[in-house]
Amino acid sequence: MRHTEFWARMEAALGPAYARAWAEQHVITALGRTTVEALDAGTPPKQVWAEVWRTLDLPDRDR
């Protein structure tokens, strides 16, 4: 998964206005940091998305 696909999924799940703010502020326990921090540290977007998906309890179709 590329970063562009990751951000498109985030916007689809949370809306374009809220996705970036949530990613910058919400610490995902499994990652030990925010979504943005995890991506900046080099965590693959696919792995970060999997944790976002679990955290937000999104439907299977969004996996």
C-alpha positions as CSV (number, residue, x, y, z in Angstrom):
1,M,0.0,0.0,0.0
2,R,1.3,3.5,-0.9
3,H,0.9,6.5,1.3
4,T,-1.6,8.0,-1.2
5,E,-3.9,4.9,-0.8
6,F,-3.5,5.1,2.9
7,W,-4.6,8.7,3.1
8,A,-7.5,8.0,0.7
9,R,-8.7,5.3,3.0
10,M,-8.3,7.6,6.0
11,E,-10.4,10.3,4.3
12,A,-13.0,7.7,3.3
13,A,-13.3,6.5,6.9
14,L,-13.1,9.8,8.8
15,G,-13.8,12.5,6.2
16,P,-11.3,14.8,4.6
17,A,-11.5,17.4,7.3
18,Y,-11.0,15.0,10.3
19,A,-8.7,12.3,8.9
20,R,-5.4,14.3,9.2
21,A,-6.3,15.7,12.6
22,W,-7.1,12.3,14.0
23,A,-3.9,10.8,12.6
24,E,-1.8,13.5,14.2
25,Q,-3.5,13.4,17.6
26,H,-4.8,9.9,18.4
27,V,-2.2,7.4,19.8
28,I,-2.7,3.9,18.6
29,T,-1.7,1.6,21.5
30,A,-0.5,-1.2,19.2
31,L,1.9,1.2,17.4
32,G,2.9,3.1,20.6
33,R,2.5,6.4,18.7
34,T,0.2,8.4,16.4
35,T,-0.5,7.3,12.9
36,V,1.6,10.2,11.5
37,E,4.5,9.4,13.9
38,A,4.4,5.7,12.8
39,L,4.4,6.6,9.1
40,D,7.2,9.2,9.7
41,A,9.2,6.5,11.5
42,G,9.0,4.2,8.5
43,T,6.3,1.8,9.6
44,P,4.7,0.5,6.3
45,P,1.4,2.2,5.5
46,K,-0.3,-1.3,5.2
47,Q,0.7,-2.1,8.8
48,V,-0.5,1.3,10.1
49,W,-3.8,0.9,8.2
50,A,-4.4,-2.5,9.8
51,E,-4.1,-0.9,13.2
52,V,-6.3,2.1,12.2
53,W,-8.9,-0.4,10.9
54,R,-8.8,-2.3,14.2
55,T,-8.9,0.9,16.3
56,L,-11.8,2.4,14.5
57,D,-13.6,-1.0,14.3
58,L,-14.2,-0.5,10.6
59,P,-16.2,-3.0,8.5
60,D,-14.4,-5.9,6.8
61,R,-14.8,-4.3,3.4
62,D,-12.5,-1.5,4.5
63,R,-9.7,-3.9,5.5
